[in-house]
Amino acid sequence: MLVFVVIYILLGALLIAAAVQKRFKWLQGPARGLLITYFTIALLLAIGEGYFRFVYAESDGLPTLASQNWLARYWKTNALGYRDPDWNTETLATRKTVLVVGDSFAAGWGIANPDDRFGNVLGKRLGDEYTVINLGKPGASTVEETDDLQKYPLEKVDVVILQYYLNDIENAALSIGLDPKLDPTKGMPNWANESYLANFAYWRLVARLNPAQEGTQTYWDWLYSMYDNSTVWAIHQKQLNQFAEAATKKGAKLIVVIFPNMLDPFHSVPYIDRVAQAFEAEGLDTGSIVKLFDAAAAMPLNERVVSERDAHASVIFNHAVGDMLYDKVIAVEK
């Protein structure tokens, strides 16, 4: 980017020199006309850079600078690293506790106000008798979620809600060397990270053509093939069992809510069913498993996802999930 800036400045200097020199008067008029265009473009670029650097913020499924702006503006974490309040242990001792454990869907990626996450919606509906604690972390695998649950400094928990997303099997695949080679920044030029305006243009115009990024059909085909790989599935099934055991050790009743591919819910059905069956085989009641493919399919795409660039669940969908979970929590608590 510095090279482009230097070249542009040198071009401006040449135009100024041509406009003020007196030896070739025929050159002054065109040079002055080009100078107006030059400074107009420079002004527009400066305004654009300022806007995308200091104003524009949008969550994304890709590592854009606009997404970093969004995180800086809306993503505040507590002492334990979760996007949740620092809970008072004395307060928790007087209430029933619900732990929501999961990845970016639980943490509320793309949801500016944490109160619009399904966990918070559930907490509001449950009232003062309950405290709903959010242990969602973007990118967390089932193994990491189990570890987070085990390490959380609360010995007795009433309900644990596991938010599951179909890319959770990726950890099991990676453990035996099966890698989707998901690197959307591969081949990314330096200039695309040196300017917020250039970064916006790059991700909108160039990188969207890259098939090796999360959310593309290529990636989803790979994920589904991992569920069909008996070795990977056996590893992942063990990971799911370990999470269920960790919830039991906390003295909690387990509820599992399974999010589909939000862009194409029905192709997720057999894999969601497989995950549900794994928990059922461990003794979890069918009524404690929430499969969200029907709820997702019932909403238009633009209503169920954050945006066309962020396929996480929208505010509307989060509220619907929170309402569904309320019924499940009340049922298991009877």
C-alpha positions as CSV (number, residue, x, y, z in Angstrom):
1,M,0.0,0.0,0.0
2,L,2.9,2.4,0.8
3,V,4.1,1.9,-2.8
4,F,0.7,3.0,-4.2
5,V,0.7,6.0,-1.9
6,V,4.2,7.1,-2.9
7,I,3.3,6.7,-6.6
8,Y,0.1,8.7,-6.1
9,I,2.0,11.5,-4.3
10,L,4.7,11.6,-7.1
11,L,1.9,11.8,-9.7
12,G,0.4,14.8,-7.8
13,A,3.8,16.5,-7.7
14,L,4.3,16.0,-11.4
15,L,0.8,17.5,-12.1
16,I,1.5,20.5,-9.9
17,A,4.8,21.1,-11.6
18,A,3.2,20.9,-15.0
19,A,0.4,23.3,-13.9
20,V,2.8,26.0,-12.5
21,Q,5.6,25.8,-15.1
22,K,5.7,28.5,-17.8
23,R,7.9,27.0,-20.4
24,F,5.2,24.8,-22.0
25,K,2.1,26.9,-21.6
26,W,0.0,24.4,-23.6
27,L,0.5,21.9,-20.8
28,Q,-0.8,24.2,-18.0
29,G,-4.5,23.9,-18.9
30,P,-4.7,20.1,-19.1
31,A,-2.5,19.7,-16.0
32,R,-4.7,22.0,-14.0
33,G,-7.8,20.1,-15.1
34,L,-6.2,16.8,-14.1
35,L,-5.2,18.3,-10.8
36,I,-8.8,18.9,-10.0
37,T,-9.6,15.3,-10.7
38,Y,-6.5,14.2,-8.8
39,F,-7.5,16.1,-5.6
40,T,-11.1,15.0,-6.0
41,I,-10.0,11.4,-6.1
42,A,-7.6,11.9,-3.2
43,L,-10.4,13.5,-1.1
44,L,-12.8,10.7,-1.9
45,L,-10.2,8.1,-1.0
46,A,-9.5,9.8,2.3
47,I,-13.1,10.1,3.2
48,G,-13.6,6.4,2.3
49,E,-10.7,5.3,4.4
50,G,-11.8,7.4,7.3
51,Y,-15.4,6.0,7.1
52,F,-14.3,2.3,6.9
53,R,-11.6,2.8,9.6
54,F,-13.6,4.7,12.2
55,V,-17.3,4.3,11.4
56,Y,-18.1,1.2,9.5
57,A,-18.4,-2.0,11.5
58,E,-20.0,-5.3,10.4
59,S,-19.7,-8.9,11.6
60,D,-18.6,-11.4,9.0
61,G,-17.7,-15.0,8.6
62,L,-14.4,-13.9,7.3
63,P,-11.5,-12.1,9.0
64,T,-12.3,-8.6,7.7
65,L,-11.1,-5.3,9.2
66,A,-14.8,-4.3,9.4
67,S,-15.4,-7.4,11.5
68,Q,-12.5,-6.4,13.8
69,N,-14.2,-3.0,14.2
70,W,-17.5,-4.8,15.1
71,L,-15.7,-6.9,17.7
72,A,-14.0,-3.8,19.2
73,R,-17.3,-2.0,19.4
74,Y,-19.6,-4.8,20.7
75,W,-17.6,-7.7,22.1
76,K,-16.9,-7.1,25.8
77,T,-15.7,-10.1,27.9
78,N,-15.6,-10.8,31.6
79,A,-12.6,-11.9,33.7
80,L,-12.9,-15.5,32.5
81,G,-13.0,-14.5,28.8
82,Y,-16.7,-15.0,28.2
83,R,-19.0,-12.4,26.7
84,D,-21.0,-12.3,29.9
85,P,-21.1,-10.4,33.2
86,D,-18.8,-11.2,36.1
87,W,-21.3,-13.2,38.2
88,N,-21.4,-12.7,42.0
89,T,-21.0,-16.1,43.7
90,E,-23.3,-15.0,46.5
91,T,-26.0,-14.2,44.0
92,L,-25.5,-17.6,42.2
93,A,-25.9,-19.4,45.5
94,T,-29.5,-18.1,45.9
95,R,-30.7,-19.1,42.4
96,K,-30.9,-22.0,40.1
97,T,-28.2,-22.0,37.5
98,V,-28.2,-22.7,33.8
99,L,-24.9,-22.9,31.9
100,V,-25.1,-22.3,28.1
101,V,-22.0,-23.9,26.6
102,G,-21.1,-23.5,22.9
103,D,-19.3,-21.7,20.2
104,S,-19.9,-18.4,18.4
105,F,-23.6,-19.2,18.1
106,A,-23.9,-19.3,21.9
107,A,-21.6,-16.3,22.3
108,G,-23.7,-14.2,19.9
109,W,-21.5,-13.6,16.9
110,G,-23.2,-10.9,14.9
111,I,-25.6,-10.0,17.7
112,A,-24.7,-6.4,18.9
113,N,-26.7,-6.5,22.1
114,P,-26.0,-9.7,24.2
115,D,-29.6,-9.5,25.5
116,D,-30.7,-10.7,22.1
117,R,-28.8,-14.0,22.3
118,F,-31.0,-17.1,22.9
119,G,-29.4,-17.6,26.3
120,N,-30.3,-14.1,27.5
121,V,-33.8,-14.5,26.0
122,L,-34.1,-17.7,28.0
123,G,-32.9,-16.0,31.2
124,K,-35.3,-13.2,30.9
125,R,-38.2,-15.6,30.5
126,L,-37.1,-17.8,33.4
127,G,-37.0,-14.8,35.7
128,D,-35.2,-14.0,39.0
129,E,-35.3,-17.6,40.2
130,Y,-32.7,-18.5,37.6
131,T,-29.3,-17.2,36.4
132,V,-28.3,-18.1,32.9
133,I,-24.5,-18.1,32.5
134,N,-23.0,-17.9,29.0
135,L,-19.8,-19.9,28.3
136,G,-19.9,-19.5,24.5
137,K,-16.6,-19.0,22.8
138,P,-16.1,-18.4,19.0
139,G,-14.4,-21.4,17.4
140,A,-14.7,-23.6,20.4
141,S,-14.8,-27.4,19.7
142,T,-16.6,-30.0,21.7
143,V,-13.3,-30.9,23.4
144,E,-12.8,-27.2,24.4
145,E,-16.4,-26.9,25.5
146,T,-16.1,-29.9,27.8
147,D,-13.0,-28.4,29.3
148,D,-14.7,-25.0,29.8
149,L,-17.6,-26.8,31.6
150,Q,-15.3,-28.8,33.8
151,K,-13.2,-25.8,34.8
152,Y,-16.1,-23.3,35.4
153,P,-15.9,-22.4,39.1
154,L,-19.4,-23.6,40.1
155,E,-19.6,-27.0,41.6
156,K,-23.4,-27.5,41.3
157,V,-25.3,-26.6,38.2
158,D,-29.0,-27.2,37.6
159,V,-29.1,-27.3,33.8
160,V,-26.4,-27.4,31.1
161,I,-27.4,-26.4,27.6
162,L,-25.0,-27.5,24.9
163,Q,-25.2,-25.5,21.7
164,Y,-24.0,-27.7,18.9
165,Y,-23.1,-26.6,15.4
166,L,-22.1,-29.0,12.6
167,N,-18.6,-27.8,12.3
168,D,-17.9,-29.2,15.8
169,I,-16.7,-32.4,14.1
170,E,-13.7,-30.6,12.6
171,N,-11.7,-31.1,15.7
172,A,-12.1,-34.9,15.5
173,A,-11.0,-34.8,11.8
174,L,-8.0,-32.7,12.5
175,S,-6.9,-35.1,15.3
176,I,-6.1,-37.7,12.7
177,G,-4.7,-35.3,10.1
178,L,-7.8,-34.7,8.0
179,D,-7.7,-30.9,7.3
180,P,-10.1,-29.0,5.1
181,K,-7.2,-26.5,4.5
182,L,-9.5,-23.7,5.2
183,D,-7.5,-20.5,4.7
184,P,-9.4,-17.7,3.1
185,T,-6.4,-15.4,3.6
186,K,-4.2,-17.5,1.3
187,G,-2.9,-15.4,-1.5
188,M,-4.2,-12.2,0.2
189,P,-2.0,-9.2,-0.9
190,N,-0.5,-7.0,1.8
191,W,-2.3,-3.9,0.6
192,A,-5.6,-5.5,1.5
193,N,-4.7,-5.4,5.2
194,E,-3.0,-2.0,5.2
195,S,-6.1,0.0,4.3
196,Y,-9.6,-0.4,5.7
197,L,-11.1,0.8,2.3
198,A,-8.9,-1.6,0.4
199,N,-9.8,-4.4,2.8
200,F,-13.5,-3.8,2.3
201,A,-13.0,-3.8,-1.5
202,Y,-10.8,-6.9,-1.4
203,W,-13.3,-9.1,0.6
204,R,-16.3,-7.9,-1.3
205,L,-14.9,-8.2,-4.8
206,V,-12.1,-10.7,-4.8
207,A,-12.2,-13.1,-1.8
208,R,-15.8,-14.1,-2.3
209,L,-14.7,-16.1,-5.3
210,N,-12.5,-18.2,-3.1
211,P,-14.1,-21.7,-2.6
212,A,-11.8,-22.5,0.4
213,Q,-13.7,-20.5,2.9
214,E,-16.2,-21.4,5.6
215,G,-19.8,-21.2,4.4
216,T,-19.1,-22.4,0.9
217,Q,-20.6,-25.6,-0.4
218,T,-17.1,-27.0,-0.8
219,Y,-16.5,-26.6,2.9
220,W,-19.9,-28.1,3.9
221,D,-19.4,-31.1,1.6
222,W,-16.1,-31.7,3.5
223,L,-17.9,-31.4,6.8
224,Y,-20.7,-33.8,5.8
225,S,-18.1,-36.3,4.6
226,M,-16.5,-36.3,8.0
227,Y,-19.7,-37.4,9.6
228,D,-19.7,-40.3,7.0
229,N,-16.2,-41.2,7.9
230,S,-16.5,-44.0,10.5
231,T,-13.2,-43.2,12.2
232,V,-13.8,-39.5,12.5
233,W,-17.4,-40.1,13.7
234,A,-16.2,-42.6,16.4
235,I,-13.8,-40.0,17.7
236,H,-16.4,-37.3,17.7
237,Q,-19.0,-39.6,19.3
238,K,-16.6,-40.1,22.2
239,Q,-16.1,-36.3,22.5
240,L,-19.9,-35.9,22.7
241,N,-20.1,-38.6,25.4
242,Q,-17.4,-36.9,27.4
243,F,-19.4,-33.7,27.4
244,A,-22.5,-35.5,28.6
245,E,-20.4,-37.1,31.4
246,A,-19.0,-33.7,32.4
247,A,-22.6,-32.3,32.7
248,T,-23.6,-35.2,34.8
249,K,-20.6,-34.6,37.2
250,K,-21.8,-31.1,37.6
251,G,-25.2,-32.6,38.8
252,A,-26.9,-30.9,35.8
253,K,-29.7,-32.0,33.6
254,L,-28.5,-31.7,30.0
255,I,-30.3,-30.1,27.1
256,V,-28.8,-30.1,23.6
257,V,-29.7,-27.5,20.9
258,I,-28.4,-28.3,17.5
259,F,-28.0,-25.6,14.9
260,P,-28.1,-26.6,11.2
261,N,-26.3,-25.1,8.2
262,M,-28.2,-21.8,8.4
263,L,-27.9,-21.3,4.6
264,D,-29.2,-24.7,3.7
265,P,-31.0,-26.3,6.7
266,F,-32.5,-29.5,5.2
267,H,-29.2,-30.8,3.9
268,S,-28.2,-30.8,7.6
269,V,-31.0,-33.2,8.6
270,P,-29.2,-36.6,8.5
271,Y,-26.2,-35.2,10.4
272,I,-28.2,-33.4,13.0
273,D,-30.1,-36.7,13.5
274,R,-26.9,-38.5,13.9
275,V,-25.7,-36.2,16.7
276,A,-29.1,-36.4,18.4
277,Q,-28.9,-40.2,18.3
278,A,-25.4,-40.2,19.8
279,F,-26.8,-38.4,22.9
280,E,-29.9,-40.6,23.0
281,A,-27.6,-43.6,23.1
282,E,-26.1,-42.1,26.2
283,G,-29.6,-42.0,27.8
284,L,-30.6,-38.4,27.0
285,D,-34.3,-38.1,26.6
286,T,-35.5,-37.1,23.1
287,G,-37.4,-34.2,24.6
288,S,-34.2,-32.7,25.8
289,I,-32.8,-32.4,22.3
290,V,-33.8,-29.4,20.2
291,K,-33.2,-29.8,16.4
292,L,-33.5,-26.4,14.7
293,F,-33.6,-27.4,11.0
294,D,-37.4,-27.0,10.9
295,A,-37.3,-23.6,12.7
296,A,-34.6,-22.4,10.3
297,A,-36.4,-23.6,7.2
298,A,-39.6,-21.9,8.3
299,M,-37.9,-18.5,8.2
300,P,-36.7,-16.7,5.0
301,L,-33.0,-16.7,4.7
302,N,-32.6,-12.9,5.2
303,E,-34.5,-13.2,8.5
304,R,-32.7,-16.2,10.0
305,V,-29.1,-15.1,9.4
306,V,-27.3,-12.0,10.6
307,S,-26.6,-10.8,7.0
308,E,-25.6,-12.1,3.6
309,R,-22.0,-12.0,4.8
310,D,-22.6,-13.5,8.3
311,A,-24.4,-16.9,8.4
312,H,-24.8,-16.9,12.2
313,A,-28.3,-16.9,13.6
314,S,-30.1,-13.6,13.5
315,V,-31.7,-11.7,16.4
316,I,-35.1,-13.0,15.3
317,F,-33.9,-16.6,15.2
318,N,-32.1,-16.2,18.6
319,H,-35.4,-15.1,20.2
320,A,-37.2,-18.0,18.7
321,V,-34.6,-20.4,20.1
322,G,-34.7,-18.8,23.5
323,D,-38.5,-19.4,23.6
324,M,-38.1,-23.0,22.6
325,L,-35.5,-23.6,25.3
326,Y,-37.7,-22.1,27.9
327,D,-40.2,-24.9,27.4
328,K,-37.4,-27.5,27.6
329,V,-35.9,-26.0,30.8
330,I,-39.3,-25.9,32.5
331,A,-39.9,-29.5,31.4
332,V,-36.6,-30.9,32.8
333,E,-36.9,-29.0,36.0
334,K,-40.3,-30.5,36.9
